[in-house]
Amino acid sequence: MNFLKSRAGFSLLELLIVMAVMAVIAAIALPSFRGMRNEASVTKAEQEVETLKTAVESYYRHHNAIPRNLNYLYTASPTIVKKALEDPFHTYGKTYKYVYNFGKDGTGQPIYIIVSRGPDGTYVAPTVKNNGTNQAYISVKKTSDDIVASNVPVVRE
């Protein structure tokens, strides 16, 4: 009857200790994974905003006009962008904000902006300013986390 006294498994206390250690490790690791997801979304938005800027410039070269909205890019001939890009920070999967004729640059050309709402999900409207030498630029608040591209320089002030 020696086989009844053998210890072939773990006690309940040992299992609880292992589970507690695993919970502590998970509590430490999860916040850093959330940060990585946010960084990935920022990188995606930065790249897509630049892609849309390049697409708008390509449209301008082919049609000698700045598109009035992003739909022009998806239906243009030749094809510039195959499908609508979605802002990862817009809660309803909407496309990036595009404003045509946001103002005029020093040569009288329309200014456009392409904006991702950024990690906080809100849109803070940038403004068009002049640097005193007849050159326009887009002014974005330093506190805004929006990702902005334009056909004129973008400055955080």
N, C-alpha and C positions, 0 to 999 in steps of 0.2 A: 504494500500500500504506500510505497514511497512516491509513486507518480502523482498523488494528490497534493503533495507538498511542493512540487516544482513550480517555479514562476516563469510562465511562458509568455506573458504579456506585460503591458504597462498598467500601473495603477491609475486610478481616476485623478489623483493629485498630480502625477507626472504629466498626464495629458492636459490638465488645466494650466499648468506652468508653461508648457510648450505653446498652447493657444494664446496665452497672455503675451509671451514674447513675440509671437507672430503679429498680434494686434498692435503692439508698440512699433514694430518695424513698418507695418502698413501705415500707421498714423504719421510716421516720419516721412515716408516715401510719397504718399499721395499728393501733398501740396506741391512738391517739386514737379510732379507729372502735370498738374494743372497749369503751372507756369510754363512748361514746355509747350503745351497745347496753345496757350495764348501767344507765345513767341512764334509758333508755326503759323498762326492766323495772321499775325502782323507781317511776317515775311511774305505770305501769300498775297495779302492785300497790297503791299509795296510793289511786288512784281507785277500784279495784275493792273494796278494803276499805271505803271510805266508801260505795260503792254498796250493799254487803251490809249495812252498818250501817243505812242508810236503809231497805232492804228489811225488815230485822228490825223496825224501828220501825213501818213500815207494816203488817206482819203483826200486830204488837201492837195497833195501832189497830182493825184489822178483826176480830180474834179474841179480844181482851182476854187474851192470853197470849203469852209469849215462846216462839218455836219451839224445840223440843228439839234439832233439828239443821237443817242448811241444806236438807235435802230437803223440809222443810215449805214453804220459800219457792218451790220449783219446782213443787209440786203444789197450792199454795193457790188458793182461789177467792175473790176475783178473782186473776188471774195477777199475780204480783209480779215474779218473775224467770223468764225463759223457759228458760234453760239454765244448767247449772253453770259457774261461773267457775273457771278454773284458775290456781293460783298459779304465776307465771312462774319462781319460784325452787325449786319442788319438782321434783326430778329425774325423777319419774315422771308428771308431768302431773296431780297430785292437786289437789283443791280446797283452798281455804283452811282453816286450822284454826279450828274453831268450838267453843267450850266454853260450854255452857249451865249455869246455876246454879254459876258460878265462885265465888260467895259471895253475900252479901246486902248491899244498900246500907243507908243509914240509915233507910229506911222499910220495910225488910223485903222489898223487891222483889229477885228474882234478878238477879245480875250476869252478863252474857255478855261474851265477848271473841271477836274475829275477828282472826286472826293470819296474816300472810304470813311465810314463813321468812327473807326478806331475802336479800341477795346471797351470804352465806356458806352458805345452804342448810340451816342448822341452826335448830332451835326452842329458844329459851331461855324457860323457863316464867316468866311474870310472876307477881306476887303481889298479893293484895288487902290494902290497908292502910287505916287510919282516920286522918284528920287531927286527931283530938282533939275535933272538934265534931260527931261522929256522922255524918260524911260520908266514905263510902268512895271510894277511888281505886285505880287499877291502877298498880303500880310495875313499871317495866321497867328493867333494868340499862342504864346508859349505854353499856356496851361492846357491847350487843346491837344488831344491825342489823335486827331484826325490825320489821315494820310492824304496829302494833296499833291496833285501834279497840274501843270499848266503850260501854256506856250510862252509864258513870261516867267522870270525867276520867282521862286516861292521863298519867303523869308519868315522865320518865326520871331515875333517881337513881343 
